[in-house]
Amino acid sequence: MAVTILSMDEIINSICLHMAERKQVQPTDVLVELSWEEETGYTAEVWVQGRSQYLVESNMVEAILRYMHSEYGIRAYREQVKLELDEEITAVVTA
């Protein structure tokens, strides 16, 4: 079983690619800010064409799963992705 650790930058890239595809814009037109709070857990605030939207952890994991498949050729499942917070937010994918 292989373990892949995605950096915070890669998580942001995965969300940019995911939202760009959904909103039919360029990935460079998407801005993402990740955060973790005790009450809400992991969230991402996303700006596309001047509009702000919040993604919850399950939306972030969906973007990470698509990124893992498109960039690494790894087909992982939701339960194989764990977000962790140390000095920055990372994603640990066990697939």
Phi, psi and omega in degrees: 000123183268145177244128177243132177249120178265132177287170177300320178298320179291324176297315178299316177300318181298320180290320178300313180297316181297312182290324179298318179295317181292323184263358180057052175230176176281145178305330179288348178271003183249130175248139184226137173231120180270149175207164175223130176225149184301322183285324188250347184076214181277133176219163175226128172265128186239133176246124176227122179051046176078359180254138180258144180212144177258137173251137175270175186305319182296326176292322179295318180296321177302315179296320180296318179299317179294320179296316179301320181288314184286323186266328185245352183069022181255125177262103181251167180241159185312315183288353179265001181248127178230123175276139180227152180237118173236251172279335175216168179280130176232163176241127177256118182247119179253103183221000000 
